[in-house]
Amino acid sequence: MELPNCPKCNSEFTYEMGYMLVCPECAYEWTKEPVEDNRESVEDTSADDVVKDAYGTELKDGDSVTVIKDLKIKGASSVVKVGTKVKNIRLVDGDHDIDCKIDGIGAMGLKSEFVKKA
């Protein structure tokens, strides 16, 4: 049985891992369904990067959020307390989903899993 080339980098060295196909050169994984259909669905989902809060509510730029857990600040002795309201957030890519300014603390990055939409 001949396996298809990788739809991302066109490598011929693909292999099966369970029900998935894997490319060892670019680490791309896809299902065994036809490549054309899978490639379109992958591009569609990557364009719709949605950031959700701890309760599954979609967040957007400019929203206000509330912190749901005490958060220690790296390199400082202060803490962002539960219930702290953060206004006018900005969504970014990376480890921390949210860039914001917190009154009394300053600019910082938050993870969306520790906030709820206000």
C-alpha positions in Angstrom: 0.0 0.0 0.0 1.5 3.3 -1.0 0.8 6.3 1.3 0.2 9.8 -0.1 2.8 12.6 0.1 2.5 15.1 2.9 -0.1 17.8 1.9 2.0 20.5 3.7 5.6 19.9 2.5 5.0 17.2 -0.1 7.5 14.8 1.6 7.3 11.2 0.3 8.4 9.8 3.7 4.9 9.7 5.4 4.0 6.9 7.7 0.9 5.6 9.5 0.4 6.0 13.3 -2.9 4.5 14.3 -5.6 6.1 12.2 -3.4 9.1 11.4 -0.8 9.8 8.7 2.4 11.6 9.9 5.2 13.4 8.1 8.6 13.0 9.8 10.0 16.1 8.1 7.6 18.8 9.1 5.7 16.9 11.9 2.3 17.4 10.1 -0.4 14.9 11.0 -3.7 14.3 9.1 -6.4 11.6 8.9 -6.6 9.0 6.1 -9.5 10.8 4.4 -8.8 12.3 1.0 -6.0 14.9 1.1 -7.9 17.6 -0.8 -10.9 17.6 1.7 -8.6 17.5 4.7 -6.4 20.3 3.5 -9.3 22.7 3.1 -10.7 21.9 6.5 -7.3 22.4 8.1 -6.9 25.8 6.5 -10.4 26.9 7.5 -9.8 26.0 11.2 -6.5 27.8 11.4 -8.1 31.0 10.1 -10.7 30.9 12.9 -8.4 30.9 15.9 -10.9 31.5 18.6 -9.8 32.4 22.2 -12.2 31.3 24.9 -12.4 32.1 28.6 -12.4 29.5 31.4 -16.1 28.9 30.8 -16.0 28.6 27.0 -17.2 32.1 26.2 -15.6 33.6 23.1 -13.3 36.6 23.8 -12.6 39.5 21.4 -10.4 42.5 21.4 -11.7 45.3 23.7 -13.6 42.9 26.0 -13.5 43.2 29.8 -12.6 40.1 31.8 -12.4 39.2 35.5 -9.5 37.1 37.0 -10.9 33.8 38.5 -7.7 32.7 40.4 -4.9 34.4 42.3 -2.0 34.8 39.9 1.5 35.2 41.0 3.6 37.6 38.9 7.0 36.3 37.8 9.8 38.3 39.2 7.7 40.3 41.6 6.3 39.8 45.1 2.8 41.0 44.1 -0.3 39.0 43.1 -3.2 39.6 40.8 -6.2 38.8 43.1 -9.3 36.9 42.3 -12.0 39.2 41.1 -9.7 41.8 39.5 -11.4 43.4 36.5 -9.3 44.0 33.4 -10.7 46.3 30.8 -9.9 46.6 27.1 -8.0 43.4 26.5 -6.0 42.6 23.3 -5.8 39.1 22.0 -2.4 37.9 20.8 -0.8 34.6 19.6 1.6 32.8 21.9 1.7 31.2 25.3 -0.4 34.0 26.9 -3.5 34.8 24.9 -4.3 38.2 26.4 -2.2 41.4 26.6 -3.6 44.0 29.0 -2.9 46.7 31.6 -3.9 46.1 35.2 -4.4 49.1 37.4 -1.7 49.2 40.1 0.4 46.6 38.3 0.9 47.6 34.7 1.2 45.8 31.4 1.1 42.0 31.4 0.1 38.9 29.6 -2.7 36.6 30.9 -3.8 33.1 29.9 -7.4 32.9 28.9 -7.9 29.9 31.1 -7.7 32.1 34.2 -10.3 34.7 33.2 -14.0 35.0 32.6 -15.7 37.5 30.4 -17.2 40.3 32.4 
